[in-house]
Amino acid sequence: MGSQRYLTSVNGRAGWRGITRQASLVVVLFAITIGLWFAFIALFGPIGPVWPRIVHAGYGEGVALIILNVAAFAGLVIVTMLLRRKRLTGAIHVLGIAPFSWRAILVTLVAVCVAVAMLYALSYRPRITSYTVLLGDAIIGPFVEEVLFRGFLYRQFRRWVGLPFWLAAALSSVPFALEHVNQGSSITMMWEILGWTFVGGIVFCWLVERWRCIWGAWAMHAGLNFTAAAFPLGATAALDLTGNVQRLLVAVLVVTGTLWVTRRNKKVVADLDAELPRST
């Protein structure tokens, strides 16, 4: 499947008209993604009206974070239904939430267990201060980010716009990296965070491509967030040697395991619309 097919897959005709339409769709998807992100931060984030009320009511930031992510997920599903003219089940397929893959999760679970064993061998011990915050940071948060950046942005770049893998992965990984840049307290840290999260975004996109759903990417994302939140590692990917070593170990194990488990797939890259139920 060559790149020329992707350059003409939207309207079936070569030339600048097809490329212009693809570029327009890319701009539309970026605009929707950025608009949704800022809208939910403004409404449900720390600067919005909902978050302070929840915290002041005594429920804590963990509950506020969960509500933010649930609202963002619901908004993404609704926007996908409207944008792609799908019913709920069709939107779930479009976003890569279906089909569910236990194998993808198990491959990552093994890799994370190996990383945790490495941390224990290095005398690291978990320090969990809030299980609600851990749930939001390590389970629900990564799920919503995967739905947004991989399910909505990357998969639509691939299946709807028709971009080749590396271009779609790079474009969707840029906002993913920028979303984490505020974690840096210096220019050097910001650049390092940008680099690590951009590369991580590429890996997550590859997992989505390989498994044909977001569950492998979510499991790896959640596993990395869990070790970062549960163990006394650096809070970010910058200036954290042990944390980055275990992240690299997880990535290598997950990629290797994914290649092994999916080695019999005759066709890894498939047209998503062909996989959707016709009734949706």
N, C-alpha and C positions, 0 to 999 in steps of 0.2 A: 504494500500500500504506500505509494509514493506521495510526496508533499504536493504534487500537482493536483491530485484528487482533492486535497483539502482546500486548495486555493479556488476550486470551482464547485465545491460540494453544496454550497448554499443555494445557488440558483441553476447549477448545472451548465453554466456557460463560462468560458474562459474570458480573460481580459480584465480591464480596470473596473468594469461595472460590478463584477463579482467580488473583487478585492475591496472595492469601496463599501459594498454592502456588509462584508465581513467586518471591516473596520468600524462601521456604524454600530453593528451589534456589540462589538467589543466595548465601545464607548458607552452604550446603553447599559451593559452589564456592570461595568465599573461604576457608573453613576448610581445605579440601583443599589449596589453593594455599599458604596460610601454613604448614600443617603440613609439606608436602613441602619447602618452602624451608628451614625451620628444621631439619628432619631431615637433609637433605643437607649443610647447613652444619655441623651438629653431628658428622656422621660423616666427611665428606670435606673440610671447610673447614679453615682454619688452626688452629682450636681443637679439631678432632677428632683421632682417633688415626691417620688415614691420611696426612694432609698432612705432619706433622712427619717421619714415617718416610721419605717420598719425598724430602723436602728433605735430610734427614740422610744419605740414601743417595747423595747427590750428583747426583740427577736435576734438581734445581732447581724453583723455584716454577711455571715454565711447564708442566712435566709434571704437577705436582700440580693445576694449574688445569684442564688438559685432562681429567684423570681425574674431577675434580669434575663437570665439565659432561657428560661421557659418562654417568656414573652418574645424574645428574639427568634426562637425556634418556630413559634406559632406564626409570627410575621413572615418568616422565610417560606413556610409552607403555603401560606395564603398568596404571597407574591408569585411563587412558582406556579400555582394553580392558575392565576390570572395571566401571567406572562406566557406560559406554554399551553394554555387552554386545556388543562387537564383537571380531572376530578381528583379527589384526595388520594386514591390509590395510585393514580398515574403520577401525581406530584411526588409521592414517596419513592417511586421507581426513578423518576427523573433526578431526584436529589441523591440517589445511591443508597438510600436507607434500606431499600429492598433490592435484591434478595439479601436476607440475613446470612452471615457466614460464621459458623462456629470455628471452622478451621483457621480462618484469618485471626480470630481472637486467641485461639490456643497457641498458634505459632508465636504471637507476641507475648503471651503469658509465660511461655517457657523462657524467652529472651529476658524478660523483666525479672524472673526468678533467678536467673544466672547473675544478672546485674546486682540484685539485692544480696545474693550470696557473696559477691565480690566486695560489696560495701561492708558486710559483716566481717569478712576476712580482714578488712582494713580498719576494724574496730569502730565502724560507724554504727550507731544505734538509732532507731526511729524516735522522733520527738514530736508527737502529734498533740497540738494544743486545742484544736477544735475539729471535731469530726464533721460538723456542718460545713465549715470552710473547706475541709479536705474533699468533701463530696462535691462542692461547687467547683473547686480548682482542678481536681483530678478526674472527675467523672463527667459531670454535666457541662462544665465549661469547654473541655476539649471536644465533646460531642457537638455542641453548637458551632464551635469554630470549624470543625470538619464539614458540617452541613453547609456553612456559609462559604468557606474558601475552597473546599474541594467539591462538595456536592452541588452547590449553586454555581460558583464562579468557574472552577476548573472543568467540571463536566459539561457545562453549557458552552464553554470555549471549544471543547472537543466535539460534542455531539450535535450541538445546535449551530454554532458558528462554523465548525469544521476546521479548526486549527490543528497543526501537527503537535505531537506530544510535547516536545521541548518548548515550543513557543507558548502553548497553553499552560504548561507547568510553570514557566518563568513568569508569565503575566499574572497568574493567580498567586504566586508566591511573593510578589512584590508587596501587595497590601497586607499580606499575612505577616511579613517581616516588619513593615512599618507599624503595624498594630502593636508590636512588642517593643518598639524602639524607646518608648518612654520609660522603660525599666532601667535604662542606663543613666548614670549620674555624671558621666563625662563623655566627651566626644569619642574617645577611644573605646569606652564601653559600648556606646551606641553603635559604632561601626562593627564591633565584634558581635553584638547581639543581632544586628542586621544580617551579618554573614551566616551565623549559625542558623537563624530562623529561616533565612532564604533557602539554604541547603536542605534544612529539615522540611520545608514546604515542597521542594522537588521530590524528596523521598516519599512524602505522604501522597503526592500525586501519582508517583509510580505504583504505590501500593493500591491506590484506587483503581488505576488502570489494570493492574494485574488481577485483582480480586473482583473487579467489576462492581464494587460497592465501597462504601466508606468505612466498613467495619475494621479492616486491617489497619488503616490509617488512624482511626479513632483509638484502637487498642494500643498502638504504639505511642500516640500522643498522650493518652491517659496514663500509660505506664511511666513515661518520662516525667509527666507532671506529678505523679504520685511519689516517685523517688525524690524529686526536688522538694516536695512539700513535706514528706514524712521524715526525711533524713536531713541532718544539719549540713547540707550542701549550700552552694551559692544560690541565691534567689533567682539569678539570671544565668544566661549562658556565657557571660563575660567574666574573665579572670577567675575561672573556676576549673582548675585542672582535673580534679577527681570527678567532678560532676560531668565534665565534657568527655572524659575517658569512658565513664559508664554510659553516656548517651551514644558515643560511637560504638561501644560494644553492643548495645541494644540494637542499633541500626544495622550493624553487620550481621548479627544473628537473625534479625527479622527478615532482611533481604535474602539471606542464604536459605532460611527456612521457607520463605515464600517461593523462591525459585524451585526448591525441591518439591514442595507440596503441589505446586501448579505446573509441574514439568510436563504433564500429559495433556495440558490444555492445547488443543489444536489451533485455536484462534483466540488469543488473549484480547485483542482489540476488536470490539464489535460495535455495530451501530446500535445505540441505546434505544432508539425508537422501534427497532425491530424486536427488542426484548420486551417492550411494554405491552400490557394487555390491550387488545383491540377495543375492548368495551370502555376504556377510560378515555 
